[in-house]
Amino acid sequence: MKIAIYARYSSENQHERSIDDQVRLCRERACALGGNVVDIYADYAVSGAHLKTRPEAMRLLKEAQEGRFDVVISEALDRLSRDQEDVAGLYKRLRFANVRLITLSEGEVDELHVGLKGTMNALFLRDLAAKIKRGQSGRIASGLSAGGLSYGYRVVKKLDDRGEPMRGLREIDEVQADVVQRIFREYASGRSARTIAAGLNRDGIPSPFCRHWAASTINGNLKRHSGLLYNEAFVGFLVFNRVAMIKNPETGKRVSRPNPHEKWQVVEAAHLRIVSDEIWDAVQARKRIYGGKRTHERRRPRHMFSGSFAAALVAAPIRLRTVTSLPVRRIARKAPATITERSVSRNWNAGCWTASNGIFCPQTPSPSFCGNIRLSKSGFDQKPAASGATWKSGCLRSTGK
């Protein structure tokens, strides 16, 4: 009888010897069954919440279909997976491959174990997540950090009365705090995040991840309030529960979703203040101007009246394309308009076009106007007007932008 052993531990805080202990106990059961261990599958520091995130478990299923072994032995069913869907799917695949599943805790696994233990393991994960979140909330209420280390601060290593390390203590890192103040001052003065990042890189200042600075690191995300410019710790406030982390059932990767503001937990931590209220308010006022718009939506126009006028004939905007050959051209954002019942007279000597349907030419004739308007069924092209020329009303209409 050919036997495969599967072992796993889920947390980096656990020791790798956990795998050795599991394998040793499974080998003893394999000897008692009179089988031969052909391979050992072990996933190190990987959560049991999703099967696809564990390469060794996936390899076990693949080689089970190839008939490499007859029995799989594991310490407990939760070592294989804590997800109900994964436990049921794994059992069905092994059974289809004619492979028996035996655990030291449950014995030979059948449908009853899959249903009951799968439900119990899933409830364990949910209760564990609730307890962790409760502990983090209590830490925030005490004025301690419940998350990772933010830029501008360093960890304070201190023991409590019982000799246990106190977690969540932070203090200001003076060197990084100067960088934070510089970023806020420059942004409040009107510089863009891209310009600020370029200046920091030019001065050789390391980023929070010891790489090059990027505009996204400074700007962050409005909905999630991430990024340096949205970090309330810089004005002495700790914020918890901004986002909820949920695992994608298809990939097993965690996905963040913004929580509504009423679910945020905010406490004052005056000892963490780096930025003054005046600079903070100025930065936030400038951020609100854009309102979280994407870059292409808030890009500055290159010309004074860009996007402010449209052609009266076809109700479509016009845009300056070049300075020499085709300065103004209609840009069709919808289906091209059809021009009918128009009366056009061409006068090359006078240097203008005239039309009876609302398109007007400069009143002052000049050779530079030769062919300055060309009408067609798809629209019109308009060449530059001579200096000093006056336009009749109705040539352009404002779009209200």
Long-range contacts (C-beta under 8 A, 24 or more apart in sequence): 1-33, 1-34, 1-35, 1-36, 1-70, 1-71, 2-35, 2-36, 2-38, 2-68, 2-69, 2-70, 2-71, 3-30, 3-33, 3-35, 3-36, 3-37, 3-38, 3-69, 3-70, 3-71, 3-72, 3-73, 4-37, 4-38, 4-39, 4-40, 4-41, 4-60, 4-63, 4-64, 4-68, 4-69, 4-71, 4-72, 4-73, 5-30, 5-37, 5-39, 5-40, 5-41, 5-72, 5-73, 5-74, 6-40, 6-41, 6-42, 6-56, 6-57, 6-60, 6-72, 6-73, 6-74, 6-79, 6-80, 7-40, 7-41, 7-42, 7-43, 7-74, 7-75, 7-79, 8-42, 8-43, 8-44, 8-46, 8-48, 8-54, 8-56, 8-57, 8-79, 8-80, 9-44, 9-45, 10-45, 10-46, 10-47, 10-48, 11-45, 12-45, 14-45, 16-44, 19-44, 22-74, 22-75, 22-79, 25-75, 25-104, 26-73, 26-74, 26-75, 26-104, 29-73, 29-102, 29-104, 30-73, 33-71, 33-102, 35-70, 35-71, 38-68, 38-69, 39-63, 39-68, 39-69, 48-78, 48-79, 48-80, 48-81, 48-82, 48-83, 48-121, 49-81, 49-82, 49-83, 49-125, 49-247, 49-252, 50-81, 50-83, 50-86, 50-247, 50-249, 50-252, 51-81, 51-83, 51-86, 51-89, 51-90, 51-252, 52-251, 52-252, 53-252, 53-253, 57-81, 57-90, 61-90, 61-93, 61-94, 64-93, 64-94, 64-97, 64-99, 65-93, 65-96, 65-97, 67-97, 67-98, 69-99, 70-98, 70-99, 70-100, 71-99, 71-100, 71-101, 71-102, 72-99, 72-100, 72-101, 72-102, 73-102, 73-103, 73-104, 74-101, 74-102, 74-103, 74-104, 75-103, 75-104, 75-105, 76-103, 76-104, 76-105, 76-106, 77-103, 77-105, 77-106, 77-109, 77-113, 77-114, 77-117, 77-118, 77-121, 78-117, 78-121, 78-124, 79-103, 81-121, 82-121, 82-122, 82-124, 82-125, 83-118, 83-121, 83-122, 83-125, 84-118, 84-119, 84-121, 84-122, 85-249, 87-114, 87-117, 87-118, 87-121, 88-114, 88-118, 133-241, 136-240, 137-240, 137-241, 137-265, 139-167, 139-168, 140-238, 140-240, 140-265, 140-267, 141-265, 141-267, 142-168, 143-238, 143-267, 143-268, 143-269, 144-168, 144-169, 144-170, 145-169, 145-170, 145-238, 146-238, 146-240, 147-240, 150-231, 150-233, 151-176, 151-179, 151-180, 151-208, 151-228, 151-231, 152-176, 152-177, 152-179, 152-180, 152-231, 152-233, 152-234, 152-274, 153-233, 153-272, 170-272, 171-271, 172-271, 172-272, 172-274, 177-274, 179-205, 180-228, 180-234, 180-274, 180-275, 181-274, 181-275, 181-279, 183-218, 183-228, 183-229, 184-229, 184-234, 184-275, 184-279, 184-280, 184-283, 185-279, 187-218, 187-229, 187-283, 187-286, 188-279, 188-282, 188-283, 188-286, 190-286, 193-218, 193-219, 193-229, 222-287, 222-291, 222-292, 223-258, 223-292, 224-256, 224-258, 229-283, 229-284, 229-287, 230-287, 232-266, 233-269, 233-272, 233-274, 234-272, 234-273, 234-274, 234-275, 234-280, 235-273, 235-274, 235-275, 235-277, 235-280, 236-268, 236-269, 236-270, 236-271, 236-272, 236-273, 237-266, 237-267, 237-268, 237-269, 238-266, 238-267, 238-268, 238-269, 238-272, 239-264, 239-265, 239-266, 240-264, 240-265, 240-266, 241-265, 307-399, 307-401, 308-398, 308-399, 308-401, 309-396, 309-397, 309-398, 309-399, 310-396, 310-397, 310-398, 310-399, 311-379, 311-380, 311-396, 311-397, 312-358, 312-359, 312-394, 312-395, 312-396, 312-397, 313-337, 313-339, 313-357, 313-358, 313-359, 313-379, 313-380, 314-339, 314-379, 314-380, 316-379, 317-399, 318-382, 318-396, 326-381, 326-383, 327-382, 327-383, 327-384, 328-381, 328-382, 328-383, 328-384, 329-381, 329-382, 330-379, 330-380, 330-381, 332-378, 332-379, 336-377, 336-378, 336-379, 337-378, 337-379, 338-377, 339-375, 339-376, 339-377, 339-379, 342-375, 344-375, 358-394, 359-395, 360-391, 360-392, 360-393, 360-394, 360-395, 361-392, 362-386, 362-389, 362-390, 362-391, 363-389, 363-390, 363-391, 363-392, 364-388, 364-389, 364-390
